[in-house]
Amino acid sequence: MEIKLKNLTKVFPGNPKKHIRDTVAVSSLNLDIPDGELVGLLGPSGCGKSTTLYMLSGLQIPTSGEVWFGDEEVTNLSPEKRGIGLVFQNYALYPHMTIYKNVEFPLTNLKVEVPLVVFYDFDIEYTYKMNENDGIEGIKRSIATLVNKVGISTKQAKVAITNENGDLLIKIEFHNVDEKAYDLFITNFPRIVKPLTTKEFKVQSSDALFDGSIRAQVIENVAEKDLKNVQKEILNSLGEYKKLVDEIRLYNRDNKTYLFFKIAKVKENDLALIESILKIYIKNPTLHKTQAFTYRKLNKVERNDIVHETARLVQIEEYLDRKPSQLSGGQQQRVAIARALVKKPRVLLLDEPLSNLDARLRLQTREEIRRIQKNTGVTTVFVTHDQEEAMSICDKIVVIKNGIQQQIDAPQVVYNNPKNLFVAQFLGNPPINVFKGKIVNKVIYIGDEKVYETKTDIQDQEVYVTVRPEGFIINRTKAKNAFGITGTTDMIQILGRDLSIIAKNENCLKPSFKAIIMDENDELTGKVFFGVKPNKMFIFSKDTEERIYLD
Amino acid sequence: MFKFKKEKQHELDEFQKVSPNEMTFDSDRYGTLVVGHNAKANVDVEVVSRKKIDPNYRVGGIVDQEQRNNWKAWLYLAPVLVLMAVFLIYPLINTILISFLSNYSYVKGTFDGVTLDNFGAILGLVSINGAYETRVIDYAIPNTFILVFVTVPLSIFIALIISVLLNSIKAFQKALQTIFFLPYVTNTIAIGMVFSVIFDSQGLINYIFGLEGFAWIYAANRWVAMIPLCIYIVWSALPFKILILLSGLQGIDKQYYDAAKIDSTPKWKVLWKITVPALSPQILYLMVTSFIGAFKEYSSIVGLFGQAGTTQGSYELYTIVYYIYDNINKNTSFAAAAAVLLFAIILCFTFLQLKLSKRRVHY
């Protein structure tokens, strides 16, 4: 499901009496999330990313703006009608229920559509010769399970077994069952016992039902004050079909009168009759016909299947009998995801799902989330303040600052091509080094040292020059005309395969800057020349903090 | 400073025989830390524990300081313990004793001997001077049980509904909370008198429902009189229960409700599947305490009727405690026997409740 946010804004009202100002949590956020992608909302605490997520879920209603799921606007729709799954930061698993019950819980409320096609009553008679290994009770139970599996409720089926010296007569009566379920039953029955003879009787018990709707111009224009009366007249003219009318509305627009008419659960030939009645008012009344639906709850067997299927997906099958308190954080997390996924949501929302886990588990679980998301293909929105998390598993990340979206792109693009100083500083660990610099005559300086020469025409100005820690090349001495800065090394840390150099430069905004190089030479003391790789260096305007693009 | 306990020589010899293995911790940090049979006779400290530990696992060189200051804790507890001993434990034991004494005189403290007849007498099995006491079996015990099994579940259910509703509204919540709490700080007898006016044959209830002259209280049928009595008990029991349940409700994580909302859970299901299990510790607490309280029902009958029955001299509305109070002076031993009987009933009942609730209560 594609998600679109249009100018989404959320303002939490303050209290003027206590001089508390309004808080703008999210400010005109525009966002397109393509179908089936995993998108991370990334930003520091309090930047409005969780609020955005809750507006997507419907637990919070936006102050202004729109939320679209595909072609459907859901801005003011309540959460249960949106078809979403939400994983809470602290999981919110019901502590008194077992894992099975927790995962099953959303299914107990779920209603599935039952198309009102033609229904039949079926009588089937099987004869069967018993083996030594057969038990009547076992056969009975197997039949009951099969009946449930093919989607026929226990109320609709009657099973009677009579036993005459090992010759079984199995009588099954189905009431109001559609053909598909019946065919499934017939084809699967020999898997229980191979019948000797089969007799079938079929009687149609109800017709297929349809919904009809029409929006058309009425032949004679009706004055505004008579609308109600004419509406009543149309309704009355329908006679016995009056009860089936779902909605009827007569309204004037552009000096013409229109009729909006909806009727539900009508037989096909009745629909034609209704059309002929409507002919008095509308020129060519052709009702838009769709299959009518009724709703039913999932039965126990169906629920059991779905729970086990979901549990297998997130690998919690062996814990289904336990209580949440008996599971580790990572397992609870997976249960929470299972509970969100079990009703096959259109959109999966994750609110800082990894923040309660320890470092190793976090690594493992985020891979898991990625795997689950890939397997199900559900559009997923993921909130996090941990940039590493977002960069490692998201298809796209959205960087947010103070409720304003800064940049949306694939993680590597955002990292290699930050739009502004905030994005550059927020992404990357260790963080990017920021230096005060200037542009004079198309040459970029940090202090007095040349860092880069550009060919594009850029105005002379004060800028921030930022260099990623891995963007330095170390030289003991400065070569002639080399681009880079000189720094005094302060400390050298050996991080396994890398070497991290902490050095001082007076133009750095922080007391020291950091360079990471692939080297084993830890005798780099005193003054060292740091060459700068142009692709790891970004220039930002000092006033706007926006990126200045070089060549 | 306190002197460290010396390891007793014979004890040491004992476990030197028993334990075959040798475990020695020699570390600079702990000095000589000796475990097991190798512990020397001159070990100057030991772990003091109430439980007899296996000598093999006894560690030398460690002082359990916590146990050293035990006498201070006892000192601080002393005032309460003394009061409890004088006003609770002594009367309790004494009551049990008296219930087994025949012809006990509480003024002189004399008695004829030990007997079980007191219990027999109050249960109507043994005659007292040729007559049988039937009021306990006929009235006191059935009435008590009716009151317990009607008022307690009813009041908890109503309190649950009210507190859930109170918790879900924002406006006037505090004001309504205060109003619902008012009966708790009002005198029982005063409320009883107001109720007896409301339920009077010429009272408000009869006026509203057009039942002028119908007797609810004075000269009423025993079963009819139970109705205002139960209403009164439930009403006066509500405030405390609402208070407890409301505080429990406010402690439930709101995210459970958000999660339920996303799963389109109907309201009644949220109440029974999420709220009630989450409140189960509070509900159990209320069940246990109010069952005990209801078994001891007495003041409400005095408050509403002013006597033990609906008419002068009748005992139709006796409860066990009413019987006890009535007989404290006249037949102290009978009163004591009834008290012991009640104690036994409550004990069994509470035990049963705790046992049954184990599976349903989630902490």
Interface residues (C-beta under 8 A of the other chain):
Chain A: S57 G58 L59 S78 P79 E80 K81 I84 G85 L86 F88 N90 A92 Y94 P95 H96 M97 F105 P106 T108 N109 L110 R339 K343
Chain B: D253 Q255 Y256 D258 A259 K261 I262 D263 S264 T265 P266 K269 K273 I274 P277 A278 S280 H362
